[in-house]
Amino acid sequence: MYDSAWQRTKSGDLVEALKITDSGLAHFPDPKSEWHWRFLALKSEVLMRQGHYEESLSLLNGDLPASLARTETAVWQKLTQGSSLAYLARYPQAQVALSQAQNLAESVRPQLLGEALLRQGTMASLQWDLRSAQSLFRSSLQFARSHPDPFLEASALGSLGVVATRMERYDESIDWNKQALQLDQSLGWLSLTSKAEGNIGWSYYELGDFENALAQFDQAEKGAISAGLNQEHVLWLVNSGAAHYALRDYASAQDESQQALQLARNLNDPADIIECLQNLAVVTIQTGQFPSAQRELQEAFQLSKIAPDVKRDLYTQLLTAHLAARARDLLKAGQIYYAIIHAPRTPTSLRWEAQAGLAEVYAAEGKTLAAEREFNEAISTIAKAQRELQHEEFRLSFLSSSIRFYDAYVDFLIAQHRPGDALAIAERSRAQTLTAGLTEPSQALATSFPRVDVQQLATRFHSTLLFYSLGLRHSFLWVITPQKTTLLALPSQSEIDPLVKSYRDQVLDGDNPLESPNSPASKLYSMLVQPAAKLIPRNSRVILCPDGALNSLNFETLIVPGPAPHYWIQDVTLTTANSLTLLQRSQSTPPPKYPQLLLVGDPVSSDEQFPPLRQAAREMAFVKSYFPEDRRRILAGKDATSPAYFSGEPERYDYLHFVTHGTASRTHPLDSAVILTKSGDSEKLYAHEIITRPLHAYLVTVSACDGIGKRTYAGEGLIGLSWAFLRAGAHNVIASLWEVNDDSTPVLMDELYKGLRAGQDPATALRNAKLSLARSEGIFRKPFYWAPFQLYAGS
């Protein structure tokens, strides 16, 4: 029975473990019995893991019989007692108990030394002594691996993930937790699996990847319920509420926070009650329920005296400052923000919020110089935190959580009648990771961005530049011509986003917007282009710098009103750029005189999800016909593998063309991939692999579904395969915004290369190819068939 209860405890089935321990105690009610104390100690451990700390401690009040004072049961009693006391923030008492446990283990049960180290590390982490915690967790992990103990190993891995997150090393945290999760799942340990999933979600949340965080929290919550982990159930509800708030789903955020608060009150856990109150205060401040927010924050302050925590208490102060600012008590708000900024232990993630908050207070008070100083300080703090991240993917999503501060700075500068400075700040928030990747020899994130001479840029490219910035309160469009820059106000993001989604759905459904009354295409043109129409000559070139949802919109398909409504592609030649900074580095060069082609495609299918492409061979025949045999290399069929791509020296070629299936990962964009012939265990050429091999290609064409990707990150645009090739150094990339058609694509590509061979630049050649289909009489005239492909300008 005892072994079964322990197995249930480790696997996370705490409800059943509790039943077994109660049954054991019923069998051995006599306090003189060894088994009575063993089951009692185990029951208190189960209760501690469930979050019932006071109840757990109450079972440990009695003294063990002398005969058991130097046994494994005595060690476990002290370990459990120390953990419960630590979670209740009674740290001096917890330290005594855990030290006694370690000393006892050394003499009577050395196998438990690793567990003692783990629990001391947890206590250090709870006290924010993070370096000590990290050292203790590493020692525990080393012990677990040298004295094979998979359960302790998984616990130590997960704990290292937690402390890495607290140290703001979020990508490192995800790596630790993924190792833990793999071990937990392989051994069926539900409780540790739930914790690892939730902790991964926590890191994604801190990185600003809220969708992925919600998915992880949902899995963690389900696991916590199944395992009877009440404490963790509260935690994942709290975090899920915070993620819903970040996604502006305030109703869900409030509902989940209320659920979590009720559970926390039932557990009588002050720390979790405080977090629930903070979440609720965030929602009530945002929705203007100031009296409710005041009550929630006052209760949080009172409870913090029972369970002090530096970061959590600073956050309560930050929320109090936000409330004061919203209530127009600017003096109080400014004083609190200032105190948070200068507190020695303020985490980076809170410091930049306080700096941005203080900047807005100064702006409201008319102290423009002080406001600008604080805005710049906030941006510097954000950049510092971002530079500490090691993985590309995490840098991308990290900016989502800071982008609102750039928006606030832009609004401030425009209010000061400084549209040029506002454009410079909006530009700075764009494509920071991509910019850094194209900077040699350093691979670190750029910390300074020389101001772009936008008039010179428009002149060099003989184009009108349209730079969009979408915000929750205000949206703007800068129209940049060789002569001047004009600032135009646009509707808010909340008005634009639904129209973009509605129109995209219409196109993907195969409708013809020109034949559909009240198409969103006309409204979007009026909203996004019409205000600038007088500044854009007919039959001229336009370079778009989109933002937010506009990254998934093909502007060419917007309908120009008039006596003869038509698609905008008939009036202009469009190119898309991630940022003005990158565009400035672009070389407006003619096609190579003696171009070399690397053509990859028509792979052997090994997965029914990616069946053979009917027209792949036809498209490849069209493309290769434009290059002499001695200036082309073909990787087709069984030769179209990822290793063959890399060994084929792709950096030698002027043109790279892929004819394959493609995948786009919404939550992990750098896992977007080109599907090739299987080699070893993989059939994919991943985006994260592409960026590791420098390219010099004049044009890369990804003739695959979802080539551009599905996920729009703040500051980076739509991320996927096109981003990866640009990141690797390609000058131009053509990729798809949605699933391409197997019949129309070979026709379009034939027209594209016909134009390229005639000396047309990629933008002109692609436009003419699209127009040839749009003006046809058959089904290919619909935007679904000709509009998915979009040209991106790179380096």
Helices and strands as residue ranges (DSSP letters): H 2-11, H 14-27, H 34-50, H 53-58, G 66-68, H 72-87, H 91-108, G 110-112, H 113-126, H 130-146, H 150-166, H 170-187, H 190-206, H 210-227, H 230-246, H 250-267, H 270-286, H 290-304, H 310-326, H 330-342, H 348-364, H 368-387, H 392-398, G 399-401, H 403-415, H 419-428, H 432-437, H 454-460, E 463-469, E 475-480, E 485-490, H 493-508, G 513-515, H 520-528, G 530-535, E 540-545, G 548-552, G 555-557, E 559-560, E 566-567, G 568-570, E 572-577, H 580-585, E 597-603, H 616-624, G 629-631, E 632-637, H 642-647, G 650-652, E 655-659, E 661-663, G 669-671, E 673-679, E 682-686, H 687-690, E 699-703, E 711-713, E 717-719, H 721-728, E 732-736, H 744-757, H 762-774, G 779-781, H 783-786, E 789-793
